[in-house]
Amino acid sequence: MALDSAGAYSITSLPLHGTLLQASALGLSTVNPLVSCFSATACLLTDKSGDAVGWKGKKWKTIGVVDAAGGVTALSCAPGGTCTIVDSHGGVVAVSVGYTYAKHAAILDNQRTVSCPTPRYCLVSDNLGNASQEVNGVWSPPFTIGNDPPVALSCGVGKTSPVGVTCAAVSVPGHMKWGVIKLIL
């Protein structure tokens, strides 16, 4: 792999396998499409309007509108579990590996980010610095995570027991935040 002049890996220098496909070829809007994968052979692709398609090993499958409210802002798939889609209206949609889906009650208004490192844990944040976490299918009441709302969020889990979840968030001014959430998963 080669570095570009800025010292970063260029996407054109990475070995890609398969065929690159335009979101519009799948019937999706090309405005801010989002993608996340359950595994090496199963992924979900959605657009801002809430239309979704899934990849399962060999071909794309049209799922349809999974978030009719639109305004989809983030997507995260847990390995071997479900994908969680959040929108700017407070909606949360869970999409399973079999591409069935269920809409949950509104969690936070103006949701911006979501990260789900396991099928049993997700963290979502909004553009006001609030967050909510889902543990074993139950969403917490909103809590404050700071004055600088995150624009990017990622969580990971350890391999020890009890399992701890570590989340890192980057805010608009460029501040990095992180924390360890002690959970028994």
C-alpha positions in Angstrom: 0.0 0.0 0.0 1.2 3.5 -0.8 0.9 6.7 1.1 -0.3 9.8 -0.7 1.5 13.2 -0.4 -0.5 14.0 2.8 0.8 10.8 4.5 -2.5 9.0 4.3 -3.5 5.8 2.5 -5.4 6.6 -0.7 -8.5 4.5 -1.4 -7.2 4.0 -4.9 -4.1 2.3 -3.5 -6.0 -0.2 -1.4 -6.7 -3.6 -3.0 -10.5 -3.8 -3.5 -12.2 -7.0 -4.2 -15.6 -7.2 -6.0 -17.3 -4.5 -7.9 -17.8 -0.9 -6.9 -21.4 0.1 -7.2 -23.1 3.4 -7.1 -25.9 3.9 -4.5 -28.1 5.2 -7.3 -27.9 1.9 -9.1 -29.6 0.3 -6.1 -32.4 2.9 -6.0 -30.9 4.9 -3.2 -30.2 8.6 -3.0 -26.6 9.5 -3.5 -26.9 12.2 -0.8 -25.0 11.0 2.3 -25.5 7.2 1.9 -24.4 5.2 5.0 -23.1 1.7 5.1 -22.2 -0.7 8.0 -21.6 -4.5 8.1 -22.8 -7.3 10.4 -20.0 -9.5 9.1 -17.7 -10.1 6.1 -20.7 -11.2 4.1 -23.6 -9.1 5.3 -24.0 -5.3 5.2 -26.7 -2.7 5.2 -26.7 0.4 3.0 -29.2 3.2 3.7 -29.8 6.8 2.5 -30.9 9.9 4.2 -34.6 9.3 3.2 -34.7 5.9 5.0 -34.5 3.6 2.0 -32.3 0.5 2.6 -30.8 -2.4 0.8 -28.8 -5.3 2.2 -25.9 -7.4 1.0 -25.9 -11.0 2.0 -23.0 -12.9 0.5 -23.7 -12.7 -3.2 -26.2 -10.0 -4.1 -28.0 -6.8 -2.9 -31.5 -7.2 -1.6 -34.0 -4.3 -1.6 -35.4 -3.9 1.9 -37.5 -0.7 1.2 -38.2 2.2 3.4 -37.2 1.3 7.0 -37.4 4.9 8.3 -40.4 6.7 6.8 -39.6 9.8 8.9 -36.4 10.3 6.9 -33.5 12.4 8.1 -31.3 9.4 8.7 -28.1 10.6 10.3 -26.2 7.5 11.4 -26.0 3.7 11.1 -24.1 1.1 13.1 -24.2 -2.7 12.8 -23.1 -5.0 15.6 -21.1 -8.1 14.6 -23.5 -11.0 14.1 -26.4 -8.9 15.5 -28.6 -6.1 14.3 -28.0 -2.7 12.6 -29.3 0.4 14.3 -30.4 3.4 12.3 -31.0 6.8 13.9 -32.6 9.9 12.5 -32.9 13.5 13.3 -36.5 13.1 14.5 -35.6 10.9 17.4 -36.4 7.6 15.6 -34.5 4.4 16.1 -34.9 1.5 13.7 -33.3 -1.9 14.4 -32.6 -4.1 11.3 -31.8 -7.8 11.8 -29.3 -9.9 9.8 -32.4 -11.3 8.0 -33.4 -7.7 7.0 -36.5 -7.6 9.1 -36.9 -4.4 11.0 -38.7 -2.8 13.9 -39.0 0.9 14.8 -38.5 1.8 18.5 -40.0 4.7 20.4 -38.2 8.1 20.0 -35.0 8.3 22.0 -33.4 11.7 21.5 -34.3 14.6 19.2 -31.7 15.6 16.6 -29.7 12.4 16.9 -26.4 12.6 15.2 -24.3 9.5 15.9 -24.7 5.8 16.9 -22.3 3.0 17.7 -23.2 -0.6 18.5 -20.2 -2.8 19.3 -22.3 -5.8 20.3 -25.9 -7.0 19.6 -26.6 -6.1 23.2 -25.2 -2.5 23.5 -25.6 0.7 21.5 -24.8 4.4 22.3 -26.6 7.2 20.5 -25.9 10.9 20.8 -27.6 14.1 19.6 -26.5 17.5 18.5 -27.0 19.0 21.9 -24.5 16.8 23.9 -27.0 14.3 25.2 -26.8 10.5 24.9 -28.8 7.4 25.5 -27.5 3.8 25.7 -29.3 0.6 25.0 -28.4 -2.4 27.1 -30.1 -5.7 26.4 -32.9 -4.0 24.4 -33.7 -1.3 26.9 -32.9 2.4 26.2 -31.8 4.6 29.1 -33.2 8.0 29.9 -31.1 10.8 28.2 -27.9 11.9 30.0 -25.4 14.6 29.2 -22.0 13.7 27.8 -20.7 17.3 27.5 -21.1 20.7 26.0 -19.4 19.8 22.7 -21.8 17.5 20.8 -20.0 14.6 19.0 -19.9 14.4 15.3 -18.3 11.0 15.3 -18.7 8.2 17.8 -17.2 4.7 18.1 -17.5 2.0 20.8 -15.6 -1.2 21.3 -15.7 -4.0 23.9 -13.0 -5.9 25.8 -12.6 -9.6 26.0 -12.5 -9.9 29.8 -15.4 -10.7 32.1 -17.2 -8.6 33.0 -17.0 -7.0 29.6 -16.4 -3.2 29.6 -17.4 -0.9 26.8 -15.1 1.9 25.7 -16.5 4.7 23.6 -14.6 7.6 21.9 -16.3 10.7 20.5 -15.0 13.6 18.4 -16.7 17.0 18.7 -16.9 19.8 16.2 -14.1 21.9 17.7 -11.9 18.7 17.4 -11.9 17.7 21.0 -11.5 14.0 21.7 -13.6 12.5 24.5 -13.6 8.9 25.7 -14.9 6.9 28.6 -15.2 3.4 29.9 -18.7 2.2 30.7 -18.7 -0.8 33.1 -21.3 -3.2 31.9 -21.8 -7.0 32.3 -22.8 -8.1 28.9 
